[in-house]
Amino acid sequence: RVIKKMSKKFNWVDYTVLVLIFLLLVGVLSVKMNFHKTSDKAIKSESTVEFDVTFQSVRLTSEEDPIAAEKEAFLTIRNVPYKKLEIVNVKKTHSKVVIFDGTKKAVAVDDPSMPYLYNYVVTVKDDAIITDDGAVIGGNKIKIGLPIIMEGFKYRINGVVSDVRVKE
């Protein structure tokens, strides 16, 4: 009779609360016993990273190059504005076309039909959090293939990360 009286006092809300308390205890124990890693344990270190961003088919008629080393450029990563970063290095080349010379060898030369078309490789640097999964800046993992928009005083161009280097 005592059990019947107690079971009548418990309703579905009471059972739900008991299940939630049990799940909370299991979660806390799994973290304490290192079965599950929390976010603070995933961070290995903080370091400076340099990453290359490749911009292809940039049309530029000006004699003055708007993208230069030791300047700053504002980055947008995955359509989310990030911040201004220092440009470390810039490599600019004309757009190339492949032609065959008389000996059936292929040769890459500047494309004469597109005199104002350039390709850039821009190196920028920033402080990053290094995790087991790679470098993270501004909450974004910086990996090869990540789309980037770089914006300066005279330009706004779309590019892709092509290399990531962690500086010790």
C-alpha positions as CSV (number, residue, x, y, z in Angstrom):
1,R,0.0,0.0,0.0
2,V,2.8,2.4,0.7
3,I,4.2,1.8,-2.8
4,K,0.8,2.5,-4.4
5,K,0.5,5.7,-2.4
6,M,4.0,6.9,-3.5
7,S,3.4,6.0,-7.1
8,K,0.3,8.0,-7.1
9,K,2.2,11.1,-5.9
10,F,4.7,10.8,-8.9
11,N,3.6,12.1,-12.2
12,W,5.2,12.4,-15.6
13,V,6.9,15.7,-14.8
14,D,8.7,14.1,-11.8
15,Y,10.0,11.2,-14.0
16,T,11.2,13.7,-16.6
17,V,13.1,15.7,-14.0
18,L,14.7,12.5,-12.7
19,V,15.8,11.5,-16.2
20,L,17.3,14.9,-16.9
21,I,19.2,14.8,-13.6
22,F,20.6,11.4,-14.5
23,L,21.7,12.5,-17.9
24,L,23.4,15.6,-16.4
25,L,25.3,13.4,-14.0
26,V,26.4,11.1,-16.8
27,G,27.6,14.1,-18.9
28,V,29.6,15.6,-16.0
29,L,31.2,12.2,-15.2
30,S,32.2,11.6,-18.8
31,V,34.0,15.0,-18.9
32,K,35.7,14.5,-15.6
33,M,36.9,11.0,-16.5
34,N,38.2,12.3,-19.9
35,F,35.8,10.2,-22.0
36,H,34.7,13.5,-23.7
37,K,36.9,16.5,-24.5
38,T,35.6,20.0,-23.9
39,S,36.5,22.9,-26.1
40,D,39.3,24.2,-23.8
41,K,41.1,20.9,-24.0
42,A,41.0,20.9,-27.8
43,I,43.2,24.1,-28.0
44,K,46.8,23.1,-28.4
45,S,48.4,26.5,-28.6
46,E,48.2,30.0,-30.1
47,S,50.6,31.0,-32.9
48,T,51.0,33.3,-35.9
49,V,49.9,31.8,-39.2
50,E,50.6,33.0,-42.7
51,F,48.3,31.9,-45.5
52,D,48.3,32.4,-49.2
53,V,45.2,33.5,-51.0
54,T,45.0,33.0,-54.8
55,F,43.1,35.5,-56.9
56,Q,42.7,34.5,-60.6
57,S,41.6,36.7,-63.5
58,V,41.8,40.1,-61.9
59,R,41.2,42.8,-64.4
60,L,43.5,45.8,-63.8
61,T,44.1,48.7,-66.2
62,S,45.9,51.0,-63.7
63,E,49.7,51.3,-63.8
64,E,49.7,51.5,-60.0
65,D,49.3,48.2,-58.3
66,P,46.5,48.5,-55.6
67,I,47.6,45.3,-53.8
68,A,51.1,45.7,-52.2
69,A,53.1,44.2,-49.4
70,E,53.2,45.9,-46.0
71,K,49.7,47.3,-46.6
72,E,46.6,46.2,-44.8
73,A,43.5,44.6,-46.4
74,F,40.1,43.8,-45.0
75,L,39.1,40.2,-45.2
76,T,35.7,38.6,-45.4
77,I,35.6,34.9,-44.6
78,R,32.6,32.8,-45.6
79,N,30.6,36.0,-46.2
80,V,31.3,37.2,-42.6
81,P,33.4,40.4,-42.2
82,Y,36.6,39.6,-40.2
83,K,39.2,42.3,-39.8
84,K,42.1,44.1,-41.5
85,L,45.2,41.9,-41.8
86,E,48.8,42.8,-42.9
87,I,49.8,41.8,-46.4
88,V,53.2,40.1,-46.1
89,N,53.9,39.3,-49.8
90,V,52.4,39.7,-53.2
91,K,53.1,37.8,-56.4
92,K,51.5,39.1,-59.5
93,T,51.7,37.4,-62.9
94,H,50.0,38.0,-66.3
95,S,47.4,35.6,-67.4
96,K,49.0,32.8,-69.4
97,V,48.1,30.9,-72.6
98,V,49.7,27.7,-73.8
99,I,51.1,27.6,-77.3
100,F,53.0,24.9,-79.2
101,D,56.3,25.8,-80.8
102,G,57.6,24.1,-83.9
103,T,59.1,21.2,-82.0
104,K,55.7,20.1,-80.5
105,K,56.5,21.4,-77.1
106,A,54.0,23.4,-75.1
107,V,55.1,26.8,-73.9
108,A,53.2,29.1,-71.5
109,V,53.3,32.8,-72.6
110,D,51.5,35.9,-71.5
111,D,48.1,36.0,-73.2
112,P,48.3,38.8,-75.8
113,S,44.5,38.9,-76.1
114,M,44.0,39.8,-72.4
115,P,46.7,42.4,-71.6
116,Y,44.9,43.6,-68.4
117,L,44.2,40.2,-66.9
118,Y,46.4,39.2,-63.9
119,N,46.7,36.4,-61.3
120,Y,47.8,37.2,-57.7
121,V,49.1,35.2,-54.8
122,V,48.8,37.3,-51.7
123,T,50.3,36.2,-48.3
124,V,48.6,37.6,-45.2
125,K,49.3,36.9,-41.5
126,D,47.3,36.7,-38.3
127,D,47.3,35.3,-34.8
128,A,45.5,31.9,-34.7
129,I,44.4,29.2,-32.3
130,I,46.0,25.9,-33.2
131,T,43.7,22.9,-32.6
132,D,43.9,19.2,-33.6
133,D,41.9,20.1,-36.6
134,G,44.0,23.0,-37.9
135,A,44.4,26.8,-37.5
136,V,41.4,28.9,-36.4
137,I,41.1,32.6,-36.9
138,G,37.9,34.5,-36.1
139,G,36.1,31.3,-35.4
140,N,36.9,30.0,-38.9
141,K,39.2,27.1,-39.7
142,I,41.7,28.3,-42.2
143,K,42.2,25.5,-44.8
144,I,43.1,25.2,-48.4
145,G,40.0,25.9,-50.5
146,L,38.3,28.3,-48.1
147,P,36.7,31.2,-50.1
148,I,38.0,34.7,-49.1
149,I,37.0,38.2,-50.2
150,M,39.8,40.8,-49.9
151,E,39.0,44.4,-49.9
152,G,41.2,47.5,-50.0
153,F,40.8,51.2,-50.9
154,K,40.5,50.5,-54.6
155,Y,39.5,46.9,-54.9
156,R,37.3,44.0,-53.8
157,I,38.2,40.6,-55.2
158,N,37.3,37.0,-54.5
159,G,39.9,34.4,-53.9
160,V,40.7,31.0,-52.4
161,V,43.1,30.0,-49.7
162,S,45.9,28.0,-51.3
163,D,48.4,27.4,-48.5
164,V,48.6,27.7,-44.7
165,R,51.8,27.9,-42.7
166,V,52.0,27.9,-38.9
167,K,54.9,30.0,-37.6
168,E,56.6,28.7,-34.5
